């Protein structure tokens, strides 16, 4: 029951978001589903360099990335971003 209420509130909140924010959120959610599909039956998620780069980039341009992130911790994404910055 609680999940249904959360879903309804999330849908109601989406009416006030811009198309850009909805498109980015859709990209982020689809990416997470894709990663989970590729790691079915494994104990740990396998995130490649492109996956990490995507989340590091999203964290820079999108303010709502932390609420959508479900497969790793936000601190992990921030660490990836810092590590990427140190390389250049």
C-alpha positions in Angstrom: 0.0 0.0 0.0 2.8 2.4 0.8 4.5 1.7 -2.5 1.2 2.6 -4.3 1.0 5.9 -2.4 4.7 6.7 -3.3 4.0 6.0 -6.9 0.9 8.2 -7.0 2.8 11.1 -5.3 5.7 10.7 -7.7 3.3 10.8 -10.7 1.6 13.9 -9.4 5.0 15.5 -8.8 6.0 14.8 -12.4 3.3 17.3 -13.7 5.5 20.1 -12.3 8.8 19.0 -13.9 10.1 20.2 -17.2 10.4 18.0 -20.2 14.2 18.1 -19.9 14.0 16.8 -16.3 11.6 14.1 -17.2 13.8 13.0 -20.1 16.9 12.8 -17.9 15.0 11.0 -15.2 13.8 8.5 -17.8 17.3 8.0 -19.1 18.6 7.4 -15.5 15.9 4.9 -14.7 16.3 3.0 -18.0 20.0 2.8 -17.4 19.6 1.3 -14.0 17.1 -1.3 -15.3 19.6 -2.2 -18.1 22.4 -2.6 -15.6 20.2 -4.8 -13.4 19.1 -7.0 -16.4 22.8 -7.6 -17.3 23.7 -8.6 -13.8 20.8 -11.0 -13.1 22.2 -14.0 -11.2 25.4 -12.3 -10.1 26.2 -11.2 -6.6 27.6 -7.8 -7.5 26.7 -5.2 -10.0 29.1 -4.8 -12.9 29.4 -1.1 -13.8 31.8 -0.3 -16.6 33.6 3.0 -17.3 30.8 4.2 -19.5 28.2 3.5 -16.7 30.3 5.4 -14.2 30.9 8.3 -16.6 27.1 8.5 -17.3 26.4 8.9 -13.6 29.3 11.3 -13.0 27.9 13.5 -15.9 24.3 13.3 -14.6 25.4 14.4 -11.2 26.9 17.5 -12.7 24.0 18.6 -14.9 20.9 17.3 -13.1 19.9 18.4 -9.6 17.5 15.4 -9.0 20.0 12.6 -9.6 20.3 11.5 -5.9 16.6 10.8 -5.6 16.6 8.6 -8.7 19.7 6.6 -7.9 18.9 3.1 -6.6 21.8 0.8 -7.6 24.7 2.6 -5.9 25.2 5.1 -3.2 25.4 8.8 -4.0 28.8 9.0 -2.3 30.0 6.4 -4.8 29.0 8.6 -7.7 30.7 11.6 -6.1 33.9 9.5 -5.7 33.8 8.5 -9.4 33.5 12.1 -10.3 36.5 13.1 -8.2 38.6 10.2 -9.6 37.7 11.2 -13.1 38.7 14.8 -12.4 42.1 13.7 -11.0 42.9 11.8 -14.2 42.9 15.0 -16.3 
